[in-house]
Amino acid sequence: MEQLARGLARVGAVASRIRKTTHMMEILWGEPLVLIDPKDGDVTRFCTIEKVHYWLRRKWPVADAAQQTALAKVEAAMECMNSVDDARNAFLKAAHLAGFKQAALA
């Protein structure tokens, strides 16, 4: 009985650590998108939906309806409530409206 109690205590301690640990999983979304910034010509490669999410929230040059729509669709895809393709298309539309040019993959 003591052995069982110790085993359950260990399982509880491990479960507690798991709940406290946040794991981030990157979601690949097909072929990378390469965009050229209209202001300075910088080239940025988007390989994961997490990078797209970061850019839409923190680095996007314009705040407009296309950006908000893309952000909502990306967040829904990250929660598995929307398709990644739908999020990708919304992101591309927002990028084109913001002045980004799509570059060929090298």
Secondary structure as a PSIPRED ss2 file (coil, helix, strand):
# PSIPRED VFORMAT (PSIPRED V4.0)

   1 M C   1.000  0.000  0.000
   2 E H   0.000  1.000  0.000
   3 Q H   0.000  1.000  0.000
   4 L H   0.000  1.000  0.000
   5 A H   0.000  1.000  0.000
   6 R H   0.000  1.000  0.000
   7 G H   0.000  1.000  0.000
   8 L H   0.000  1.000  0.000
   9 A H   0.000  1.000  0.000
  10 R H   0.000  1.000  0.000
  11 V H   0.000  1.000  0.000
  12 G H   0.000  1.000  0.000
  13 A H   0.000  1.000  0.000
  14 V H   0.000  1.000  0.000
  15 A H   0.000  1.000  0.000
  16 S H   0.000  1.000  0.000
  17 R H   0.000  1.000  0.000
  18 I H   0.000  1.000  0.000
  19 R H   0.000  1.000  0.000
  20 K H   0.000  1.000  0.000
  21 T C   1.000  0.000  0.000
  22 T C   1.000  0.000  0.000
  23 H C   1.000  0.000  0.000
  24 M C   1.000  0.000  0.000
  25 M C   1.000  0.000  0.000
  26 E C   1.000  0.000  0.000
  27 I C   1.000  0.000  0.000
  28 L E   0.000  0.000  1.000
  29 W E   0.000  0.000  1.000
  30 G E   0.000  0.000  1.000
  31 E E   0.000  0.000  1.000
  32 P E   0.000  0.000  1.000
  33 L E   0.000  0.000  1.000
  34 V E   0.000  0.000  1.000
  35 L E   0.000  0.000  1.000
  36 I E   0.000  0.000  1.000
  37 D C   1.000  0.000  0.000
  38 P C   1.000  0.000  0.000
  39 K C   1.000  0.000  0.000
  40 D C   1.000  0.000  0.000
  41 G C   1.000  0.000  0.000
  42 D C   1.000  0.000  0.000
  43 V E   0.000  0.000  1.000
  44 T E   0.000  0.000  1.000
  45 R E   0.000  0.000  1.000
  46 F E   0.000  0.000  1.000
  47 C E   0.000  0.000  1.000
  48 T E   0.000  0.000  1.000
  49 I H   0.000  1.000  0.000
  50 E H   0.000  1.000  0.000
  51 K H   0.000  1.000  0.000
  52 V H   0.000  1.000  0.000
  53 H H   0.000  1.000  0.000
  54 Y H   0.000  1.000  0.000
  55 W H   0.000  1.000  0.000
  56 L H   0.000  1.000  0.000
  57 R H   0.000  1.000  0.000
  58 R H   0.000  1.000  0.000
  59 K H   0.000  1.000  0.000
  60 W C   1.000  0.000  0.000
  61 P C   1.000  0.000  0.000
  62 V C   1.000  0.000  0.000
  63 A C   1.000  0.000  0.000
  64 D C   1.000  0.000  0.000
  65 A H   0.000  1.000  0.000
  66 A H   0.000  1.000  0.000
  67 Q H   0.000  1.000  0.000
  68 Q H   0.000  1.000  0.000
  69 T H   0.000  1.000  0.000
  70 A H   0.000  1.000  0.000
  71 L H   0.000  1.000  0.000
  72 A H   0.000  1.000  0.000
  73 K H   0.000  1.000  0.000
  74 V H   0.000  1.000  0.000
  75 E H   0.000  1.000  0.000
  76 A H   0.000  1.000  0.000
  77 A H   0.000  1.000  0.000
  78 M H   0.000  1.000  0.000
  79 E C   1.000  0.000  0.000
  80 C C   1.000  0.000  0.000
  81 M C   1.000  0.000  0.000
  82 N C   1.000  0.000  0.000
  83 S C   1.000  0.000  0.000
  84 V H   0.000  1.000  0.000
  85 D H   0.000  1.000  0.000
  86 D H   0.000  1.000  0.000
  87 A H   0.000  1.000  0.000
  88 R H   0.000  1.000  0.000
  89 N H   0.000  1.000  0.000
  90 A H   0.000  1.000  0.000
  91 F H   0.000  1.000  0.000
  92 L H   0.000  1.000  0.000
  93 K H   0.000  1.000  0.000
  94 A H   0.000  1.000  0.000
  95 A H   0.000  1.000  0.000
  96 H H   0.000  1.000  0.000
  97 L H   0.000  1.000  0.000
  98 A C   1.000  0.000  0.000
  99 G C   1.000  0.000  0.000
 100 F C   1.000  0.000  0.000
 101 K E   0.000  0.000  1.000
 102 Q E   0.000  0.000  1.000
 103 A E   0.000  0.000  1.000
 104 A C   1.000  0.000  0.000
 105 L C   1.000  0.000  0.000
 106 A C   1.000  0.000  0.000
